[in-house]
């Protein structure tokens, strides 16, 4: 009798590591200085990460949320200010704003790329707007041409939330070459990771120096007399974290190459399934690292979407529900909330409302699998969507 049980997918694991991480950790250990001010790993990682992204300066910090918060602070965001953010994003995009006492103003996103809708962002600009924060969703870069023009016309800076966009390019330019501040995350699920961590890229030396001071409790590098010059916090990472990130960075390009090859295969198969619409791509984003493999189930309820996700997980597919609209999270309303109701924001964010209910994403390790596995994943999605 043949075994009719489903075959395991056996997709690649995440995080990935090898003897490079082991050797780097040992090197950090044996240098005898585990603090960034005495060791060399953090300084080396910052140079390598900045160079990889085409930026003059990188500052490594404790996590991606702190990267956003620190960037906003040195850009002058504080109480009384507004920052325009996509309504469809991870909550850190808005919480970093609100932690500074500023108001996060959610705007709608494009239903194809899931990135901020530039027209919606333009309509949200007021005299209190202090920054515009596009999120490069799943590594698909936002429309940086239109956003740069909007920012210039409004006289406000851009802050790229690039937590999903390590190694991304827009019309041949790397994230750090676009002239605006950008923030990255190295949380455990990200495209390169040390469990936690973050970084901010700066093209402006003055801003970088201001951020360095604030990320180290307002204390200058060479201070020996506790002369804390500005208010800050401790956002420093340690030498062990940096040593792991240096190893992770060394293999990032090859992993992006693999995901760029696999996504067209998986997306092509998903597009053939009735009721499934894969995330689109703006071809001006000519290198997309594919932090997530995202798709929609248009017209389904949130409950059915969640049931699909649960069944996919049961079948061995690393699936997740799409982000909840930030204005539909209780945390959004706890502090520095806009003077609008949930219903009012939802009315001007119809695309976000759809994604809130029908978006699914697969972990990027899926796209590190073989071409045969892409077909197997799509087959499981077809079965589950057709049945649940």
Order of alpha helices (4+ residues) and beta strands (2+ residues): alpha-alpha-beta-alpha-beta-alpha-beta-alpha-beta-alpha-beta-beta-beta-beta-beta-alpha-alpha-beta-beta-alpha-beta-alpha-alpha-beta-alpha
